Amino acid sequence: MSIPDDEVAQVRAATDIVALVSEHAALRRQGQRWVGLCPFHNEKTASFSVNAQEGFYYCFGCHASGDAITFLREVEHLDFADAVRMLAERAGVVLHETSEGSAEHKRTVELYEAMAKAAQWYHERLLSAPDAGRARDYLRSRGYDGDVVRRFSLGWAPEGWDALCQAIGLSERVLSDAGLGFVNRAGRAQDAFRGRVLFPICDPRGRPVAIGGRILPGGPGESGDSGAAGRPEPKYKNSQETAIYVKRRTLYALNWAKHDIVATGEVIVCEGYTDVIGCFQAGMPRAVATCGTALAEEHFRLLRNFGRRIVLAYDADQAGQTGITRVYEWERRHNVDVRVAALPDGADPGDLARTDPDALRAAVAGAAPLLAFRVDRTLRAGDLSTAEGRARAAESAIAAVAEHPDDLVRDQYVMRVADVARVEPERLRARLAQVRAAGRDGEARPERRAGSPGRRQGSRPGLEALRLAVHRPDLVADRLEEVLFLDPLQRRTFLALASSDSLHEAVSAAEPEVADLLRRLAVEEPLLPEDPHTDPADPVLVLLVREAARRALADLQAEGRLGHTALAELTEETVTVRRNLEDLEDQERRRAAADRLVAWLVTGRAGGSPAERARTQMTEPRS
Ligand SMILES: [Zn+2]
């Protein structure tokens, strides 16, 4: 099942990425690149770019990036191996998959098999075992008939200590690695789930990876009694994380919901398994739930491949508070539209689906943007009958508005608050500016409009130099040094390039943020001077060296102010660095000056007294 690396590389090389992408988005040629409307986000102007030669794509709008394999995975919702297989078939590459695979791979397969076996066994228990009668009664009382039980593969874990361990014959190691059991103090294998209704949690392909269990009403957890182990049993219990189960990347029921999410472009995010099932029963089979963890960025990354409208159907108080500022950020970064369903106070979607499914459907259909939900809730909670009450309500609402990163959005809400609270918009804008300024103290908040390219730009000369290193390594390979990159991301990106033989090697070995930047650089074209007498790399290198040398000089002067360097030495070093900086502006001298400054910077990082460095490195005669 595991595909050798060289065959993956062969598949990548044999794939025409332009042809592949063209099946999903129209591309037209522009210089060395191909551009078109991004298949991963809605846009009117083309920000999706493909480098056919290197086989990378990058979107300047939503920052999606990758190679042919990533592209196919994202558009077809496949895992890595399946995407490689599909591309191999297209390109006529024959794969020799090793059936044994790596040891790690083998263990992963064992875990999937164990989970599948256990989920099936638990499911059959619920359907037919005599001791599951109480569980079946409970589920019927919740309105779950046989169809629901089968559709969601619900299960029943019997009360015994080791019923599962005995029944499915797995090694103690596999049981515990899968989170299905553990070895107790007496040294015997024991089941992790006992006396619970079970909700298997699957990956998007439908393979069970974990289990959520609920104790029956009147059971030890529900009544507050102690469990058999002497501790109260929690009402809900979730599998621990395992090699195949990462909570922040898993959404309960996505495997069942994904078709309707794709069809409608909408996903309903709930808190619990029963909320999800309630939405399905109310005719909205596009609900998922986080598994005992807060909504995380990975969840957004996963969901945006299926649908762009994300409706949070949480308990009202919680929905207003869920990691607000991060949600705004993710909303922008992943180009999704996050909304909040206004459920009646105290109601959850599971209950509402039974008592008033129309109200549940109406709440989802009328879901408001997160900020609108918060502002309206704040205003409604205020006393709008008096001038003082309205001023206080406006003040609280403006505090919520201030957290939104987009100034155009903020201003729309200023108008809304002004209308409702009958306050002059100008007064609110002034107040908003104060709140924003106070929030900025100590933390720089970059102002960026939605849709503007680049999450973070960093230094422009640094980016330009990296672009050259990607496209024309021949020009800059022996002139770039780590110390020239002041921006940490750019520095890591340079190191990734410097330590690899090819761009592909660098991308595959790099951390995600660096790989993203490399792929983006691969679809951009470097700026080269038209003057044939100039070394094409000089203009960029001069900017880069100047920036780094000025920073180092400032550091040096700070050292001097702190008394760490003798004044005479400091003055001497400062003077030589300054002279070299001046020479950078001179056509004839700049190459030599740049080389001397780079040498000074490099040895500076290596240690030694700054003054000594200055004397040895900087005192060559001016050429
Ligand atoms: Zn895009």
Residues whose N, C-alpha, C, O or C-beta is under 5 A from the ligand:
A	BS01	ZN	C38 F40 H41 C59 G61 C62 H63 A64
